[in-house]
Amino acid sequence: MKKAFMLAAAVLCGCATTNEETGPRATPVDGLQKVIESLSQEIQQRLATDPYRGRAVVVVPASSSGTEPIVAELLRTRLVERGAGVNLDCAERCMEVRLQEFVMDAPRSSMVTPGQILTVAGGSIPVVGGFVRGLGERETEKQRAANRSTGYIVSLSARDANRYVARANLVAITSAGDVAIEKR
């Protein structure tokens, strides 16, 4: 767990490459900061509506590896700074915020930008995992990586114990396509 946290922190603290013609490129940290800010605003707005009103917020990463636990901590901190009640566990009544990291292939012209929050109106979310399946596919993966977007599927649930009173799903984009990281 500690190694995963250190690795994720090192990746998030990398610096962006620059292109002399267009200037500095967006970094994953920029997109992540925008996502944290946008999600905290969305959660605050939801807490003001009837199904979510008066509930403490519980942020739950879908797994204990990757960047999900780090993003959960950043979001908890931002919510506390904004005055929201944040609990570790959902006792009886809470607003559960579940984070699931994803990778999808998206063309550069897809109009998806880092920090963007998209509402999912039901149905399936067209997300394709980016796992390398074989040694022969590595070159194809390198080409596809230039068009890869990353983010989080965020489920907002009003819970009364084990019963869901309301649910909503969002997609938060942290990087879109041409972000490059290099070590300092």
N, C-alpha and C positions, 0 to 999 in steps of 0.2 A: 504494500500500500504506500509506504513511504517513498520507494523508488518510483512508483507511478506518479506520485504527486510531484516529485522533483523533476522528472522527465517532462511532465505537462507544464510545469512552471518554466522550465528552460525553453520549451517551444514557444510558450506564450510571451516570453521576454525577449525573443529574438528580434532582430532589427530588419526592416524592410529593405529590399534592394531598390535602387533608384534608377530611373531611366532619364538620361540627360535631356531628352526631348520633351518628356511629359512631366518631369519632376518626380517627387517621391510617390511610391505606390502605397495603396492601402495595405495595412497589415492585419493579420487575424485579430490582434489586440484591438484595433479600431472597431472592427465589426463586433467583437465581443462586448466592448464598452457600450456600443449603441444598442446591442441586444439586451444587456442588463438594464440599461436606462428605459428602453421601450417596454420590456416585460414588467419592470417595477411600476411604470405608469399604468399599464394595462391592468395589473393586479389591483392597484389603488382604485381605478375606475370600477372594476368589478366589485370590490368591497363596498362600494356605495350603492349597489343595486340589491333588490330584494333577496334573491336566492343566496347571495354571499354576505349580506350585511351582518355585522356583529360576530364574524368568525375569525379565529386566529388563522394565520397562514402557516402551512407546513410544506416546505420545499423538499421533494424527494427525488434524488437521482435514480434513474432506472437501473444503474449498475454501480459498482464500487470501483470501477477502473475507468481509464480514459479521462476526459476532461469534465464529465458530468458532475462529479463531486466538487470540483473546483468552481464550476459555474454555479452550482447550488449554494456554495458558501458566499460567493460574490453577490448573488441575488438576495440571500438572507440578510447580508450586511446592508445592502442598499435599501431593502424594505424597512429594516429597523431604523436606518437614518431618516426615512420618510415618515416614521411614526406608526408603522403597521405592527400589530401584535404578531410575533413569529414564535411558533412553538416547535419543539423537536419532534414530537409525535402528535398524532391526532387522537385526542381523548374521546370526546363525544361529538362535538361540532367543530368543523374546521373547513378551511379552503385548502384543498390539497393541490399542490403544483408539482406535477411529475415531469421530469426532463429526460428525453431519450435522444441521444446523439444520432445523427445520420449523415450519410454521404450520398450525393446524387450527381448524375451527369447532367449538365445543363449547358447549352450552347452560350457563347459569350453574348449573343444578342438576345438572351432570354429575359432581359429587363429585371433580373434578380440582383439585388444589391446588398452588400454587407450591412447588417443592422436592421434589415427589413423584417417586419412582422406580418405574416399572412394568415388570414382567418380560413379555417377549413370548415366548409359548410356541409359536412357529412360525406359519406362514401369513403373510398380508399385514398390514401396519399401516395402519389406516384413517385416513390423513393426507391432508388436502386442502390444496393450496397456496392462498395468499391473494393471487393476482395480480389487479390490476384489468384487466379485459379491454376496457373501452371507456368513453368519457366518460359514456354514459347509465347506467352501473352504479356511478358514484361514490357516490350517495346510498345505494344498497343496501350498498355496501362499508362506509360509515360505520356503518350499523346493525349489520352483521355484525361489525365490529371490536370492538364491545362484548362479543361472545361469543367472541372469538378467543383461543386459547391458543397459547403458543409453547413450544418446548423443543428437545431434541436426541434423535435416535435414536443410541444408543451401541452399537457392536458390540465385544464383547470376544473376542479371538481368541488362542489359544495357537498360535504358529507355530514350525515347524522349517524354516527357510529359506523356501521357497515352498509348503510343505505346512501345511494347517491341521490341528491335532491336536484342538482343541476350539473351539467357538464358542458365544456367547450374545449375545442382543440385549436391550437395555433401552430404555425411553423415559423421559427425564428432563424433567419439566415445569418451566419457568422462570417462566412467567406464565399466569394462568388468568382470562380474561375481563375483569374490571372494573378493571384497573390503569391509572392515568392518570399521565402525566408532564408536568410543566410546567417551563419554564426558570426558573432563579434570577434 
